[in-house]
Amino acid sequence: MYRILCVASVMLAATTATGGTLDEVKTRGALNCGVNTGLVGFASKDAAGVWQGFDVGLCRAVAAAVLGDPNAVNFIETTAATRYRVLNAGEADLLARNTTWSFTTDVDLKVDFAGINYYDGQGFMVPKALGLSSARELDGRKICVQEDTTSAMNVAEYFKRYEMTYEAIPVAGTAEAQSLYLEGACEVYSSDASQLAAIRATFAAPADHVLLEDIISKEPLGPVVRHGDDDWADLVRWVLNALIAAEELGVNSANVDELKAQGTSTPEVNRLLGLEGLMGEMLGLDADWAVRAIKAGGNYGELFAKNIGETTPIGLSRGLNLQWTEGGLLYSPPFR
């Protein structure tokens, strides 16, 4: 009897978890999306108090797909220390912030990554006045690095590999690191290269600071959901894939309505736009879910260019984040 009751309990828990998040979001009428506390280009409030950024764009795409409204988002500010607690406590339905997919974050912290939306790597920022051009010249320097993150581990392993020493200046978050770095308490700031570029863009004199070319780690960043709700993980994963595939297939926020109305000669585009197949139904959504996601802020390329691309103050090139057809790593599984 005890064994039967245990099995029944496990089955009930699994049934409750499956599809639960989608139902909760629909009932609430808003997506609770965990974002960075304020990383310009990725997630920050503009002068009017409206959240903007590359990661914010993914939150809005998911909200548009599920609720039909890209503005139906409650943005939950999280730090490196609080993000997983907020997610696993159910305070956020999704984390869309600079979070690295690694063995430990995936397995030990009991979360699921729904894909990769930015291929990054850890780098170093230094004052231009130091005249440094390589990370191999950082022996003996004071380095600001966030506590309890993979960044601290990467720095330690890098300096050990090249038999160099450094003085670690531990910081709790981006704001503290920026302050200490600008005050000169640390000579070097180490973090994801994209984050360093975003932080430098906020300085009064960005040109006075250099991002060294050395990249010392792989940092695949992506949206994160809780373990136990495979249906919700699938939904978030395929919203991201829809934005990536749309760019590859030539679908963007300007032409998606016309393509939807007229249809195309490309079966995969028709499936993406809900003109063929039952993909929306499989996700628990209607046929226009991907159309709404693309219209929310554009396809992947549009979101990148508008928020963090080379013409923005962040100034990031696509690099590894180019489509696979252009020599990059960006790749969506097929819509079929």
Order of alpha helices (4+ residues) and beta strands (2+ residues): alpha-alpha-beta-beta-beta-alpha-beta-alpha-beta-beta-beta-beta-beta-alpha-beta-alpha-beta-alpha-beta-beta-beta-alpha-alpha-alpha-alpha-alpha-alpha
